[in-house]
């Protein structure tokens, strides 16, 4: 069972220029030293990537897009929204469906 107490690291959090068109990796660490990861994207960000694929001819000219880790689509990328989503997923027991186990915290972390 996952408890609500957690630490959230948002990669590139300070580099976000447009929170409505962004994506970030989110790592959640729990008191038992387990880490979980997911990608947070906005729909405009995904659409922008698809348009880039049309130009670059990647992914069948933008016909598809896939991520390497689980994806959560949100309306905006900011700490407050990400914390709300993580807490809601923990509370409703959906967290392990959209976050991938990333291993234990290591000494260098």
C-alpha positions as CSV (number, residue, x, y, z in Angstrom):
1,X,0.0,0.0,0.0
2,X,1.3,3.4,-0.9
3,X,1.1,6.1,1.7
4,X,0.5,9.7,0.8
5,X,3.7,11.1,2.3
6,X,6.0,11.5,-0.7
7,X,8.7,13.6,-2.3
8,X,8.2,14.8,-5.9
9,X,11.0,15.7,-8.2
10,X,10.1,17.4,-11.4
11,X,12.8,17.3,-14.0
12,X,13.4,20.7,-15.8
13,X,10.8,22.3,-13.5
14,X,12.5,25.7,-13.7
15,X,12.9,25.6,-17.5
16,X,9.2,25.5,-18.3
17,X,8.3,28.5,-20.5
18,X,4.7,27.7,-21.3
19,X,2.9,25.4,-18.7
20,X,0.1,24.7,-21.1
21,X,2.5,23.3,-23.7
22,X,5.1,21.3,-21.9
23,X,6.2,17.9,-20.7
24,X,8.3,16.8,-17.8
25,X,9.5,13.6,-16.1
26,X,8.2,13.2,-12.6
27,X,9.9,11.0,-10.0
28,X,8.0,10.2,-6.8
29,X,9.9,8.9,-3.8
30,X,8.2,7.3,-0.8
31,X,9.4,6.8,2.8
32,X,10.3,3.2,2.0
33,X,12.9,4.5,-0.4
34,X,11.1,3.3,-3.5
35,X,11.0,5.6,-6.6
36,X,8.4,5.7,-9.3
37,X,8.5,7.6,-12.6
38,X,6.0,8.9,-15.1
39,X,5.9,11.5,-17.9
40,X,3.4,14.4,-17.7
41,X,2.4,16.0,-21.0
42,X,-0.2,18.6,-22.1
43,X,-2.3,17.9,-25.2
44,X,-0.9,21.0,-27.1
45,X,2.7,19.6,-26.4
46,X,1.8,16.2,-27.9
47,X,0.1,18.0,-30.9
48,X,3.3,20.1,-31.4
49,X,5.4,17.0,-31.5
50,X,3.1,15.3,-34.0
51,X,3.4,18.4,-36.3
52,X,7.2,18.2,-36.0
53,X,7.0,14.5,-37.0
54,X,5.1,15.6,-40.1
55,X,8.1,17.7,-41.1
56,X,10.7,15.2,-40.1
57,X,8.8,12.3,-41.5
58,X,9.2,10.4,-38.2
59,X,6.6,7.9,-36.9
60,X,4.9,7.4,-40.2
61,X,4.8,11.2,-40.8
62,X,3.1,11.9,-37.5
63,X,0.6,9.1,-37.6
64,X,1.5,8.0,-34.1
65,X,3.4,8.9,-31.0
66,X,4.5,6.8,-28.1
67,X,6.4,7.4,-24.9
68,X,9.1,5.2,-23.3
69,X,7.5,5.4,-19.8
70,X,3.9,5.8,-18.6
71,X,2.2,9.1,-19.6
72,X,-0.2,11.3,-17.7
73,X,-1.9,14.0,-19.7
74,X,-2.7,17.2,-17.7
75,X,-4.1,20.6,-18.5
76,X,-1.0,22.4,-17.2
77,X,2.5,21.6,-16.1
78,X,3.3,23.2,-12.7
79,X,4.2,21.9,-9.3
80,X,0.8,22.5,-7.8
81,X,-1.1,20.5,-10.5
82,X,1.4,17.7,-10.4
83,X,1.2,17.4,-6.7
84,X,-2.7,17.4,-6.9
85,X,-2.5,14.6,-9.6
86,X,-0.1,12.4,-7.6
87,X,-2.1,12.8,-4.4
88,X,-5.3,12.0,-6.2
89,X,-3.8,8.9,-7.8
90,X,-2.5,7.7,-4.4
91,X,-5.8,8.4,-2.7
92,X,-7.8,6.6,-5.3
93,X,-5.3,3.7,-5.6
94,X,-4.5,4.4,-9.3
95,X,-0.9,5.4,-8.7
96,X,0.8,2.1,-9.7
97,X,-1.1,2.0,-12.9
98,X,0.3,5.2,-14.3
99,X,3.7,5.3,-12.6
100,X,6.5,2.8,-13.3
101,X,8.7,1.4,-10.5
102,X,12.1,3.1,-10.9
103,X,14.0,1.2,-8.2
104,X,15.2,2.0,-4.7
105,X,16.9,5.3,-3.8
106,X,20.6,4.8,-4.2
107,X,23.3,6.3,-2.1
108,X,24.3,8.8,-4.8
109,X,20.7,10.1,-5.0
